[in-house]
Amino acid sequence: FEELESKLSDLVSSELCQTLSKSLIEAIANWDSEKTPGKSQTLSSAALSEFSLLLDIQLKAIPNYKLVAGSSSDVTLWAIDCLTDSFQKKFIYHFEGNGETNRLDKPEFAFSYIVGYLRKNIEYAKVLFAASFSRCCGGKILGSFSTWFIMSTLMPLKRKFTKEISLLLETQNSHLLSHFVTEVKKFDEEIKKEFAFMPVKGQEWAGLTNDLILSREVVWNAWLQNEKNFVNKRFEEIVDMEDAFSIDYDLVENGKTKPTKSAINLKNLLEGITINYDSLPLKFQLKFLSEVQLKLLNFYFDTLKKGVNALKSIKHVQIDGVSTLERVCRIWCSSKYIIETMDKWSNELIFVELWQSLSNESQSDTTFFESVINGYEKEIMSKIPNLIQSYFERQLNRTMKEYFQANTDWTLITEKGGNNDELEYVIQTLSTDLRYLQVTVSSVTYNSWKLLLSNTVVSYFEKNIALVNNFSPIGADKLEKDINKVVDSLDLVKSYDNYGRLMTILRVLRTGKPEFSDDKYPPVDDSELAMLIMRRR
């Protein structure tokens, strides 16, 4: 039966259809001509009868389940093909001949021609033919008159670009292929929005993007590879720029971490990729996200991690004219900006939907970028405080030399308070570092690192002076005043655990008393107390 049905359909298509189509085309000639003055709102009854007859014959010759608007079989209605016959011939003349409009590098010319034709004629076509269409097809096939009219209009476009895409693949013209995909996606969106085109009710039209690109595996793979090649090359350009890790102080407001130029450029590149695929079906979006965007984030992670490892071995406060502090901040600022970007993306609808499509209920509190963010925080961000502390220690070693030379024996100091001008260079140097940090990192980070400096300074005085020298009471008193000069000048935090402990040590060295009338500072243990008392002179 199916074989008989197929033969009958072919017979009708090849014989009767051609005869009736030729007659209908003649009957409605020039209906859409721009030269027709004062377009009539009606057609002759004979023309409308022929239009209806051709619809009826197709409905009887072809099973209705095969007449589905927007199907992959590219089925159209013969009667409506007749309406667009003149247009299709003009399209072939302009875009398949030798004219200047038939350009492989300008698919937008053909797309614009289609849109222009629909704007001028679809409403007028509805006035002339929609009523007859409804009488013949209402309740029998899916799709409105407008839907089928647009489908017929798209057919020459699909034929043209099916051939041209194959040519682009054969010649490996990746640039023009990517340009074509960009233009066809724009065209799809324009048709959907301007003409409310929805061939299947309740389902968004997959567009020519699906018909010409996504449904053809070889084309899709070629395009995806093109995009990978492009973004990988662009990524290399971003991180290899001479000022790639220079900090941009203008993009974000004060009190927030300033990003580096490479982080800004990477964010822009990643967002451009999202725009490139946000109109695609889910499985293709996931391909782009996993094989393009996440890989770029991992490439950047590797770059920053190498920077962290390199900084661990640096023993100087400046290299090639750039301070080690700035180098540390460049990595921190780069990583922080990308983490903040991923946090923001995690709440955007496209990434929420993608994550929901992959995750189960137990993962509902997580986000698509959580594992990547965790990697950045664990392998990069968590290493930075130690690098900052090491830098401060090196600064103290470098700037405290004169102070050590001026204070070689704390038992011989006779002037209470004494002279501590040697600390001015220390204070000036650390003040410069703090000012740099204040304008570079967020307020929260700045306060955290300032506390780190406070603890480093206190620990430095404790380990390198207080616990390794003998002291007279006047010497202990002078050291306390010197420490307070540095702490107060830099407006550092006097923490109970660190600063308070050092004050306890100095009290013991000054008075020899193990107990105090207040609990402002923490006590020292018995063994340490005994050691401190032995150091008193």
N, C-alpha and C positions, 0 to 999 in steps of 0.2 A: 504493500500500500504506500509506504513512504517513497519507494522508487517511482511509482506511478504519479504520486503527488509532485515529486520533484520534476518529472518530465513535463507534466501539465504546466507547472509554474514556468519552466524554461520556454515552453511553446508560447505561452501568453506573453512572456517578457519579450521574446524575439520577434514575434509576428504582430499580434494585435496591439501590443503596447506601442510599438513603433508607429503604426498607422494612426492610432488615436492621438498619440503624443504630437505627431506632426500636425494633425488637424487642429488640436487645441492651441498649439504654439501660434499657428496662423490666426486663430480666432481672437487671441488676446494680445496680438502683436502690439508692441510699443506701450503696453499698460504702464511700464515703469520708466519710460523714456523721459529724460529731462527736457526734451524739446516739445513734449506734448503740452499745449497751452491749456490752462484751466482744467486740471484733472477732474474727470467726471467721478461722481460718487457711485455710479452704477456701471454694469456691463450688460451687454445684450443677453437675453435669456438663452440664446443659442450657445453663447460662450460658456455661461454658467452651467448649462446642461452638459456640455462636453467635459467640463471640469469635474462635475459630479459623477458622470459616467466612468471616467478613468479611475476615480477613487473607488467606485463600486466594484469595478472589474478587478482591481488589485486586492481588495479585501476578500473577494471570492476566490481569487487565484492563489493567494498566499495565506497560509494559516496565520490567524491573528497573533498567535504567541510569538511569531517571528517578526511582527511589525512593532518593534519596541524602539521608541525614540532614544537616541544616545547609545544604542547597543554597539558592541565591538564589531558587529558585522557590517557597520556603515549602511544600514538599510535606510532608504528614503522613500517618500511617496512620489509615484510617477507624476501625478497631477501637479504637485508642488514643484517638482523638478522643471516642469514646463514653465512655471511662473518665473523661475530663475534662469531660464535658458539663455536669454539675451545677456544677462549679467555674466553667466559663466563663460560665454564666448568672449566677452570683453576682457574678462579676467585672464583668459588664456592668451589673448592678444598682448596684453600689457605685461604679464608676468611669466609667460613661457616662451615668448618670442625673442627677438633680437633687440627689443627696445631698451632704452636707458633705465626703465623702471624694473627690468628683470635683472636684479643684481643679487648675487649670492651673499654679499656682505651686508645687504639691507633688507632683511625679511620684514622689517617694520613697514616698508612700503606696501607690501601685500596685505598685512594686517590692517593698516590704516584704510586701505581701499575697501576691505570688507566692512569695517565699522561704519565708514561713510555711507556705503550703500544701504546698510540696515537702518541707519538713522533717517535716511531720506524716504525709504520705501516700506518698512515693515508695518507701520500704522496704516498706510494707504492700502497695503495688501489685505490687512484685516478687514478694512471697510468693504473691499470688493469681494473677498472670498471666504471670510471666516464663517459666515452664516451657512453657506453651502457645505463647508467642511463639517460643521457641527451636525447638520442633518444627516450626512452620510456616515460620519465616523463616531458620533457621540455614543459612548458606552461600548464601543467595539474595540477600539485601540487606545492605548495610553498616549498622552501628549496632546498639547493644545496646537492650534494652527500656528501660532508664533514659534513654538518649539520646532515643529517640522519645517517651517520656513527657514529658520536659522540653520537647521541641519543640512538642508539642501544648499544653502549659501556656503557652508563650510567645506563641501565636498571638493571643489577644485583646489582649495587651499591645502587640504590634506594630501591630495594626489601630488601637488607640486612639492611640498616639503618632505614627503616620504622619499622622493627621488633625491632631493638635494641633501638630505641628511646622510643618505647612503654615500653620496659623493664626498661629503665632508669626512666620513669615516675612512673611505678609501684613500683620500689624500692626507689623512691624519692632520686635518686643519683644526687643531684644538681651540684656537682663538675664536674662529667663526662658529664652531659648535657651541661654545659657551655663550657667545653673543646671541645665537639663535634661541637657546634655552631661556635666556633672560627675557627676550622679546616675546616668546610664546607664552610665558607665564604672565607677563603684563597683559597680553591680549586676552588670555583666559579670564583674568580678573575683570577686565573691562567689559567683556561680554556678559559675565555673570551679574555685575553690578548695574550696568546701564540697561540691560534688557531682561533682567530677572530670569536669566536662562537656567532652567532646572528641568532637564529632559525627563527625569524620573522624580515624581512628586515626593518630597521629603528627603531626597538625597542630593547632596551637593554635586554638581557636575565635575567630573574628574578632569575635564578639559582636554585640549589638544596636547597639553603637556603629558598626559597619560597615554593618549593614542600614539603620539609620535616619539616619546622619550621613554617613559617609565615602563610601558608594556613591552618594549623591545629591549631585551636584556643586554644585547651588545651595545645599543646606544646608551642605555643607562650606565653601564659599566665604563664606557668611554668618557661620558660626561663626569662621572664621579672621579675618575682618575685625573681628568683635566683639573678639576677643582682641588684635588689633593696636591697636584704638582704646583698649581698656582699659589696656594696658601703656604706650602712648604717653602717655596722660593721667597715669598713675601716675609715669612717668619725669619728666614736667614737674613734678609735685608734689615729687618727690624732689630735683631740682636747684634748685627755686625756694624750698625751705624756708629760713627765715631762718638756721638753723644747719646748712645742708646740708654745708658744708665745715669745720665744726668738727671737731676731732680727738677721737676717743673713746679715752680712756686706760685703759678698763676691760676691753675685749673680749679683747685678747691680752696675753700675759705680757711682762715686761720683757725687753729685748734684742731685741725684734722691732718692726718698723715698725707704728706705731699707725694704724689706718684712720680715715678721715673718716666721718661719718654717712651722707653720700650714697653712698659706696662700699659701706658695709654694707647699706644699703637696696637698692641696685642688685643686689648679690649675692643678697639674699633674693628679690627680684623675679624674677631670672633662674632661680634654682633652683625657684621656684614654677612657672615656665613649663615647665621640664623635667619636673616631676611631672605637669603637665597633659598632656604628650604621650608620656611614656615607655612607655605601654601601646599606643600606636598603631603601625600598620605603618610600615615603614621610610620609604617615600616621603613620608608625612605628617609623620613626625618631621623629615625634612630640610627640609620647608616651614617648620615652626615655627622650626627652628634658623636657617635662612638669612634668612627674612623677618621674624622677630621678634627673636630673641636677638642675632644678629650685628648687626642694625641698632641695637639698644639700645647695644651695646658701641661701635659707631661714633659714635652720638650722644654718648656720654659722652666718647669720645676727642676729639670736636670741642669739647666744653665745656672740657676740660682744656687743649687746645691754645690756645684763645682766652685762657685764663688765663696760659699761658706767654708768649704774644705781648704781653699787656698788661704783664706784669712786666718785660719787656725795656726798656720805656720809662719805668719808674719810677725816679726819681732820689733818692727819699727813703727813710729807714730805717723810716718809719712812716706809715701812711695810715689815716685814720678810726679811730684808736685801735688798729689792728692792725699789728704790725711786719711789715716786708717779709719777714723771715726766716720768720715763721709763714705768710705767704701762699705763699711758695715751698714750705714743708713740706706745706701742705695739698694742693698739686698732686702733690707727690712721694708723699705717703701715699695719696692717692686712687688714683693710677696703680699704685703698687706693690701695693696690696691687690687690685686687679682683675687684675693680671698673675699674682699668686700664686694667685688663684682659678681663672684659666684654666689655669694649670699643673696644678693639682689635678684639674680637670675632664678634662684631656687623658688622664689615666690611668684614668678611670672607664669602665666597660664600655660604657655606652650611646654615649659619644662615640667610643670606640675602634671599635666596630662601624659607626657611621655613617661614620667616616673610611675604614675599610677598604672600605666599599661604594662609595666614590667614587674612592679612590686606587689606583694600580698598585704593582707591586713596587718601583719606583724611589723611591716616596714613603713607603716603609714606616717610615722613621726620623723622619718628620715627624708632626705632630699636627693636629687640626682647627683649633685656635686659634693655630697657630704664626704665620701671617701677621698676625693681629690683634695678637698679643704683640709681634711685630717692629715693628709700627707704633707701638705705645705706647712701646717702648724707644727707637726711633730719633727720633721726633718730640717726645717729651715727656721721658722719663727722661734721655736724653743731653744735654738742654738745661739741666737743673737745676744741675749743677756750676758752669757759667758764671754762673748767677744767684746761686748761693751765694758764689762768689768776688767778684762785683760788690758783693754786700751787705757782705762783710767789708771790701772796699776803702772803701766809703762810711762804714762804722763807723770805720775808721782816720782817714779825712779829717775826720770830725766830732769825734773824741775826741783827736786829736793836736795840736789848735790851740794849746793851752797849752804843750805840749812845744816846738813850733816857736818860739813867742814867747820861751820861756826859753833857747833855744839858737840864737841868730842868727848867732854867729861861733865856729866850732869851733877857730879859731887862738888865741883869747884865753882859753880855759879854762885856769885855773892849778891848780885843785884836782883832784888825781888821783881819779878815781871820781866826784867831784862829787855834786850833789843831783839826784835823778831822781823827786821826788814827783809831778811832772806825769804820770807814767806810771800812777799808781794808778787814775785814771779810765779809762784805756785798758784796763788789766787787769780792772778790775771789770766793765766793759761786755762785753768779750769772754768773760769767765767766765760771765756770765749767759747769753749766747748758747750757749755750749758746754753748760751745764746743760740748757737747753731742748732742744737737739739730742739729748742723751744719753737723755732720757726719751721722745723722740718717734720717732726712727728706730732702725733695727736697729743692733746693735753693729758689724757690718761697715760699714754706711753711716756711722755716727758716726766710726769710726776713719779712714775715707777722707776725710771732710769735715774732720776735725781736722788731717789731713796737709795738706789744702788750705789751711786757715787758717795753718798753720805756714809754708807756702811763700808765702802772701800777705803775712804779716807780714814775713818776711825780705826778700821782693822790695820791699815798701813802703819799708823802711829803706834798702835798697840804692839804689833809683831816686830816692827823694826826699831822701836825706841823703848817703849815702856817695859817690855818683858826681857830686854837683852842688855840693859844698862843698870848701873848702880845710881842711886839718887840721894841727894840731900833733900831736906824738906823744901828748901828754896828752889832746887832743881825741879822737883815734882810740881811745885806751884807754877813755875815758868812753863813747863810742858803743858799743863792744863790750860793756861792762858793762850799758848800758841795754838793748841788744838781748837779752842773756842774762837780764836781769830779766823781760822780757815772756815770753820763750820758757819759762823755767823756772817762772815763776808759773802759766802756763797749761798746763804739762806738755806742751809741743808737741814734735813730733819734730824732731830736728836732722839733717836729711837731708844726705847728702854733696854732692849736686848744688847745692842751694840754700843751706842754712845754711853748708855747707863753703865754698862760693864766696865768700860774704860775709865769712867769717872770713879768707880769703886776702886779700881786698881790704883789710880793716882792718889786717892784718899789714904789708902793703906801705905803707899810709899811716902806720903807726906806726914802722916800722923802715927803710923804703926798700929792704929786701932782697927780691930777686925769687925767691930759692930758700930752701927750708926743709929742715931735716934729717930731716923725716918726711913721709910721704905721707898724713897724716890729712885734708888738705884738697886740693882740686883746684887746679892752677896756673891763672894767667890768661895770655892770649896776649900777645905782645910789644907790640902797639899799645896795649892796655889798660894794660899794665904801665907804659909810658911816660907815659900820661895820668895814672895814679895818682901816679907819682913827681913829676910837675909840680905836683900839688896839695898836696904836703907843704910845711909851713912850719917 
